Amino acid sequence: TLGRVLMDWTSMYFEAPAGGLVVRFGHSRDHRPDRPQVVVGLSVDAETGMPVGLTVMPGNTLDVTHFEDTFRQLLPLLPADATIVFDNGAYSRMNAKMIDDAGMGFLTRLQLNASDDAFVKAHQDDWEHVCDDMWCLRTKGNLGRTRFIFRSDSRREDVLRIYRRKAERDWDDMVNLRQALDKGKKPRKKYRVSNVFVDTYLHYRFPLAFASREAAVEHAVRTMTNGREGIFVLLTNRPMTPLEALTTYRSRNAVETAFRDLKHGIDWRPARCTSPDAIRGRV
């Protein structure tokens, strides 16, 4: 039997035409939306790091839909006190109820909502230190579930650096676009509609063109900042301390490692089989 199971889902694309029962176009985690794919659900035993379950679905299946197959595959192996750990892409009220009805526990990450924003704003002085630069607020959610709101200062700085790099790239793009327009050239295709059946008239404004690059980037970063940087939410129906919840959720890295092994540790690509039996055998 398994005590704590880590679940996640990924896609694996094929160098072949879409066809059969499961090779379909869908959201590609490999950044290849031009290729048909299958979606793979993987279950890993948290204690040993060993994969214990594998489900294969059509490439256009969402994680929230795929969850039921992955969960029910392992149900005969799970004790009553088992805990399922998964990401927010597979969370729904229906999936949470499915776990509740089985008498089991779960831990998942959620997107922040307006209620979380209001709660954080009202409890600015109540942050509880967890570890390192990690802080936490906790509140009771529906059905007695515990909602942990975590804040990481280093994570916030990382997000702000991403904002800054984007603003710097956008500034450089703006300069190139403006220079092209000043010289009477056509903008590059990325800045216009290039469909031969569409007659387009575009107008560009550069409201910060006369500011310095540094000042414009700082303004853009302030515009992109929404106050949620470095903040995330974990939800569980089991009694846990903030540190236990954080440590348990971080253990999901074992699934990511298994995915890397699955994709790069074996000769997966190119995969050109198209029949359902060949596809399932390949996976």
Contacts in CASP RR format, 6 or more apart in sequence:
PFRMAT RR
TARGET T0000
AUTHOR 0000-0000-0000
METHOD contacts of the structure
MODEL  1
TLGRVLMDWTSMYFEAPAGGLVVRFGHSRDHRPDRPQVVVGLSVDAETGM
PVGLTVMPGNTLDVTHFEDTFRQLLPLLPADATIVFDNGAYSRMNAKMID
DAGMGFLTRLQLNASDDAFVKAHQDDWEHVCDDMWCLRTKGNLGRTRFIF
RSDSRREDVLRIYRRKAERDWDDMVNLRQALDKGKKPRKKYRVSNVFVDT
YLHYRFPLAFASREAAVEHAVRTMTNGREGIFVLLTNRPMTPLEALTTYR
SRNAVETAFRDLKHGIDWRPARCTSPDAIRGRV
1 77 0 8 1.000
1 78 0 8 1.000
1 79 0 8 1.000
1 82 0 8 1.000
2 45 0 8 1.000
2 47 0 8 1.000
2 52 0 8 1.000
2 74 0 8 1.000
2 77 0 8 1.000
2 78 0 8 1.000
2 79 0 8 1.000
2 82 0 8 1.000
3 45 0 8 1.000
3 46 0 8 1.000
3 47 0 8 1.000
3 78 0 8 1.000
3 79 0 8 1.000
3 81 0 8 1.000
3 82 0 8 1.000
3 83 0 8 1.000
4 45 0 8 1.000
4 46 0 8 1.000
4 47 0 8 1.000
4 82 0 8 1.000
4 83 0 8 1.000
4 85 0 8 1.000
4 248 0 8 1.000
4 251 0 8 1.000
5 43 0 8 1.000
5 44 0 8 1.000
5 45 0 8 1.000
5 46 0 8 1.000
5 52 0 8 1.000
5 74 0 8 1.000
5 78 0 8 1.000
5 82 0 8 1.000
5 83 0 8 1.000
5 84 0 8 1.000
5 85 0 8 1.000
6 43 0 8 1.000
6 44 0 8 1.000
6 45 0 8 1.000
6 46 0 8 1.000
6 85 0 8 1.000
6 86 0 8 1.000
6 251 0 8 1.000
6 252 0 8 1.000
6 254 0 8 1.000
6 255 0 8 1.000
7 41 0 8 1.000
7 42 0 8 1.000
7 43 0 8 1.000
7 44 0 8 1.000
7 67 0 8 1.000
7 70 0 8 1.000
7 71 0 8 1.000
7 84 0 8 1.000
7 85 0 8 1.000
7 86 0 8 1.000
7 90 0 8 1.000
7 255 0 8 1.000
8 41 0 8 1.000
8 42 0 8 1.000
8 86 0 8 1.000
8 87 0 8 1.000
8 252 0 8 1.000
8 255 0 8 1.000
8 256 0 8 1.000
8 259 0 8 1.000
9 39 0 8 1.000
9 40 0 8 1.000
9 41 0 8 1.000
9 42 0 8 1.000
9 63 0 8 1.000
9 66 0 8 1.000
9 70 0 8 1.000
9 90 0 8 1.000
10 29 0 8 1.000
10 39 0 8 1.000
10 40 0 8 1.000
10 41 0 8 1.000
10 42 0 8 1.000
10 259 0 8 1.000
10 263 0 8 1.000
11 26 0 8 1.000
11 27 0 8 1.000
11 28 0 8 1.000
11 29 0 8 1.000
11 30 0 8 1.000
11 37 0 8 1.000
11 38 0 8 1.000
11 39 0 8 1.000
11 40 0 8 1.000
11 59 0 8 1.000
12 30 0 8 1.000
12 37 0 8 1.000
12 38 0 8 1.000
12 40 0 8 1.000
12 262 0 8 1.000
12 263 0 8 1.000
12 268 0 8 1.000
12 271 0 8 1.000
12 283 0 8 1.000
13 28 0 8 1.000
13 30 0 8 1.000
13 32 0 8 1.000
13 35 0 8 1.000
13 36 0 8 1.000
13 37 0 8 1.000
13 269 0 8 1.000
13 271 0 8 1.000
14 23 0 8 1.000
14 35 0 8 1.000
14 36 0 8 1.000
14 37 0 8 1.000
14 38 0 8 1.000
14 271 0 8 1.000
14 272 0 8 1.000
14 273 0 8 1.000
14 274 0 8 1.000
14 279 0 8 1.000
15 35 0 8 1.000
15 269 0 8 1.000
15 270 0 8 1.000
15 271 0 8 1.000
15 272 0 8 1.000
16 23 0 8 1.000
16 36 0 8 1.000
16 271 0 8 1.000
16 272 0 8 1.000
16 273 0 8 1.000
16 274 0 8 1.000
17 36 0 8 1.000
17 274 0 8 1.000
18 24 0 8 1.000
18 25 0 8 1.000
18 36 0 8 1.000
19 36 0 8 1.000
19 274 0 8 1.000
20 274 0 8 1.000
20 275 0 8 1.000
20 276 0 8 1.000
20 279 0 8 1.000
21 58 0 8 1.000
21 276 0 8 1.000
22 38 0 8 1.000
22 56 0 8 1.000
22 57 0 8 1.000
22 58 0 8 1.000
22 59 0 8 1.000
22 276 0 8 1.000
22 279 0 8 1.000
22 280 0 8 1.000
23 36 0 8 1.000
23 37 0 8 1.000
23 38 0 8 1.000
23 58 0 8 1.000
23 59 0 8 1.000
23 274 0 8 1.000
23 279 0 8 1.000
24 36 0 8 1.000
24 37 0 8 1.000
24 58 0 8 1.000
24 59 0 8 1.000
24 60 0 8 1.000
25 33 0 8 1.000
25 35 0 8 1.000
25 36 0 8 1.000
25 37 0 8 1.000
25 59 0 8 1.000
25 60 0 8 1.000
26 33 0 8 1.000
26 37 0 8 1.000
26 59 0 8 1.000
26 60 0 8 1.000
27 33 0 8 1.000
28 35 0 8 1.000
28 37 0 8 1.000
30 37 0 8 1.000
30 263 0 8 1.000
36 59 0 8 1.000
37 59 0 8 1.000
38 56 0 8 1.000
38 57 0 8 1.000
38 58 0 8 1.000
38 59 0 8 1.000
38 279 0 8 1.000
38 283 0 8 1.000
39 56 0 8 1.000
39 57 0 8 1.000
39 58 0 8 1.000
39 59 0 8 1.000
39 61 0 8 1.000
39 63 0 8 1.000
39 66 0 8 1.000
40 54 0 8 1.000
40 55 0 8 1.000
40 56 0 8 1.000
40 57 0 8 1.000
40 262 0 8 1.000
40 283 0 8 1.000
41 53 0 8 1.000
41 54 0 8 1.000
41 55 0 8 1.000
41 56 0 8 1.000
41 57 0 8 1.000
41 66 0 8 1.000
41 70 0 8 1.000
42 51 0 8 1.000
42 53 0 8 1.000
42 54 0 8 1.000
42 70 0 8 1.000
42 255 0 8 1.000
42 258 0 8 1.000
42 259 0 8 1.000
42 262 0 8 1.000
43 51 0 8 1.000
43 52 0 8 1.000
43 53 0 8 1.000
43 54 0 8 1.000
43 70 0 8 1.000
43 73 0 8 1.000
43 74 0 8 1.000
44 50 0 8 1.000
44 51 0 8 1.000
44 52 0 8 1.000
44 254 0 8 1.000
44 255 0 8 1.000
44 258 0 8 1.000
45 51 0 8 1.000
45 52 0 8 1.000
46 85 0 8 1.000
46 248 0 8 1.000
46 251 0 8 1.000
46 254 0 8 1.000
49 254 0 8 1.000
49 258 0 8 1.000
51 258 0 8 1.000
52 74 0 8 1.000
52 77 0 8 1.000
53 70 0 8 1.000
53 73 0 8 1.000
53 74 0 8 1.000
54 283 0 8 1.000
55 66 0 8 1.000
55 69 0 8 1.000
55 70 0 8 1.000
55 73 0 8 1.000
56 279 0 8 1.000
56 280 0 8 1.000
56 283 0 8 1.000
57 65 0 8 1.000
57 66 0 8 1.000
57 69 0 8 1.000
62 89 0 8 1.000
63 87 0 8 1.000
63 89 0 8 1.000
63 90 0 8 1.000
64 89 0 8 1.000
64 90 0 8 1.000
64 91 0 8 1.000
64 92 0 8 1.000
64 95 0 8 1.000
66 90 0 8 1.000
67 86 0 8 1.000
67 90 0 8 1.000
67 92 0 8 1.000
67 95 0 8 1.000
68 95 0 8 1.000
68 98 0 8 1.000
71 84 0 8 1.000
71 95 0 8 1.000
71 98 0 8 1.000
71 99 0 8 1.000
75 102 0 8 1.000
78 102 0 8 1.000
78 104 0 8 1.000
80 103 0 8 1.000
80 104 0 8 1.000
81 104 0 8 1.000
81 105 0 8 1.000
82 104 0 8 1.000
82 105 0 8 1.000
83 104 0 8 1.000
83 105 0 8 1.000
83 106 0 8 1.000
83 107 0 8 1.000
83 238 0 8 1.000
83 248 0 8 1.000
84 99 0 8 1.000
84 104 0 8 1.000
84 105 0 8 1.000
84 106 0 8 1.000
84 107 0 8 1.000
85 106 0 8 1.000
85 107 0 8 1.000
85 108 0 8 1.000
85 248 0 8 1.000
85 249 0 8 1.000
85 251 0 8 1.000
85 252 0 8 1.000
86 106 0 8 1.000
86 108 0 8 1.000
86 252 0 8 1.000
87 108 0 8 1.000
87 109 0 8 1.000
87 252 0 8 1.000
88 108 0 8 1.000
88 109 0 8 1.000
88 110 0 8 1.000
88 111 0 8 1.000
90 108 0 8 1.000
91 108 0 8 1.000
91 109 0 8 1.000
91 110 0 8 1.000
91 235 0 8 1.000
96 106 0 8 1.000
96 108 0 8 1.000
96 237 0 8 1.000
99 105 0 8 1.000
99 106 0 8 1.000
99 237 0 8 1.000
100 143 0 8 1.000
100 237 0 8 1.000
105 236 0 8 1.000
105 237 0 8 1.000
105 238 0 8 1.000
106 236 0 8 1.000
106 237 0 8 1.000
106 238 0 8 1.000
107 234 0 8 1.000
107 235 0 8 1.000
107 236 0 8 1.000
107 238 0 8 1.000
107 240 0 8 1.000
107 245 0 8 1.000
107 248 0 8 1.000
107 249 0 8 1.000
108 234 0 8 1.000
108 235 0 8 1.000
108 236 0 8 1.000
109 232 0 8 1.000
109 233 0 8 1.000
109 234 0 8 1.000
109 235 0 8 1.000
109 249 0 8 1.000
110 147 0 8 1.000
110 233 0 8 1.000
110 234 0 8 1.000
110 235 0 8 1.000
111 233 0 8 1.000
112 149 0 8 1.000
112 228 0 8 1.000
112 231 0 8 1.000
112 232 0 8 1.000
112 233 0 8 1.000
116 147 0 8 1.000
116 149 0 8 1.000
116 231 0 8 1.000
116 233 0 8 1.000
117 228 0 8 1.000
119 137 0 8 1.000
119 139 0 8 1.000
119 149 0 8 1.000
120 137 0 8 1.000
120 149 0 8 1.000
120 231 0 8 1.000
123 137 0 8 1.000
126 137 0 8 1.000
127 135 0 8 1.000
127 136 0 8 1.000
127 137 0 8 1.000
127 151 0 8 1.000
128 135 0 8 1.000
128 136 0 8 1.000
128 137 0 8 1.000
128 138 0 8 1.000
128 242 0 8 1.000
129 135 0 8 1.000
129 136 0 8 1.000
130 136 0 8 1.000
130 150 0 8 1.000
130 242 0 8 1.000
130 243 0 8 1.000
130 246 0 8 1.000
131 243 0 8 1.000
131 246 0 8 1.000
132 154 0 8 1.000
133 152 0 8 1.000
133 153 0 8 1.000
133 154 0 8 1.000
134 150 0 8 1.000
134 151 0 8 1.000
134 152 0 8 1.000
134 246 0 8 1.000
135 150 0 8 1.000
135 151 0 8 1.000
135 152 0 8 1.000
136 148 0 8 1.000
136 149 0 8 1.000
136 150 0 8 1.000
136 151 0 8 1.000
136 242 0 8 1.000
136 246 0 8 1.000
137 148 0 8 1.000
137 149 0 8 1.000
137 151 0 8 1.000
138 146 0 8 1.000
138 147 0 8 1.000
138 148 0 8 1.000
138 149 0 8 1.000
138 242 0 8 1.000
139 146 0 8 1.000
139 147 0 8 1.000
139 149 0 8 1.000
140 146 0 8 1.000
140 147 0 8 1.000
141 147 0 8 1.000
141 235 0 8 1.000
143 237 0 8 1.000
144 237 0 8 1.000
145 235 0 8 1.000
145 236 0 8 1.000
145 237 0 8 1.000
146 235 0 8 1.000
146 236 0 8 1.000
146 237 0 8 1.000
146 239 0 8 1.000
146 240 0 8 1.000
146 245 0 8 1.000
147 233 0 8 1.000
147 234 0 8 1.000
147 235 0 8 1.000
148 233 0 8 1.000
148 234 0 8 1.000
148 235 0 8 1.000
148 236 0 8 1.000
148 242 0 8 1.000
148 245 0 8 1.000
148 246 0 8 1.000
149 231 0 8 1.000
149 232 0 8 1.000
149 233 0 8 1.000
150 231 0 8 1.000
150 232 0 8 1.000
150 233 0 8 1.000
150 234 0 8 1.000
150 242 0 8 1.000
150 246 0 8 1.000
151 230 0 8 1.000
151 231 0 8 1.000
152 230 0 8 1.000
152 231 0 8 1.000
153 230 0 8 1.000
155 229 0 8 1.000
155 230 0 8 1.000
155 232 0 8 1.000
156 229 0 8 1.000
156 230 0 8 1.000
156 231 0 8 1.000
158 230 0 8 1.000
159 229 0 8 1.000
159 230 0 8 1.000
160 221 0 8 1.000
160 225 0 8 1.000
160 229 0 8 1.000
163 220 0 8 1.000
163 221 0 8 1.000
163 224 0 8 1.000
163 225 0 8 1.000
164 217 0 8 1.000
164 221 0 8 1.000
166 220 0 8 1.000
166 224 0 8 1.000
167 216 0 8 1.000
167 217 0 8 1.000
167 220 0 8 1.000
167 221 0 8 1.000
167 224 0 8 1.000
168 213 0 8 1.000
168 217 0 8 1.000
170 220 0 8 1.000
171 213 0 8 1.000
171 216 0 8 1.000
171 217 0 8 1.000
171 220 0 8 1.000
174 206 0 8 1.000
174 209 0 8 1.000
176 188 0 8 1.000
177 187 0 8 1.000
177 188 0 8 1.000
177 191 0 8 1.000
177 204 0 8 1.000
178 204 0 8 1.000
178 206 0 8 1.000
178 209 0 8 1.000
180 186 0 8 1.000
180 187 0 8 1.000
180 188 0 8 1.000
181 187 0 8 1.000
181 204 0 8 1.000
186 192 0 8 1.000
187 202 0 8 1.000
187 204 0 8 1.000
191 202 0 8 1.000
191 204 0 8 1.000
192 200 0 8 1.000
192 202 0 8 1.000
193 200 0 8 1.000
193 202 0 8 1.000
208 215 0 8 1.000
208 216 0 8 1.000
208 219 0 8 1.000
211 219 0 8 1.000
234 245 0 8 1.000
234 246 0 8 1.000
234 249 0 8 1.000
236 245 0 8 1.000
240 248 0 8 1.000
262 268 0 8 1.000
268 282 0 8 1.000
271 282 0 8 1.000
273 279 0 8 1.000
273 282 0 8 1.000
END
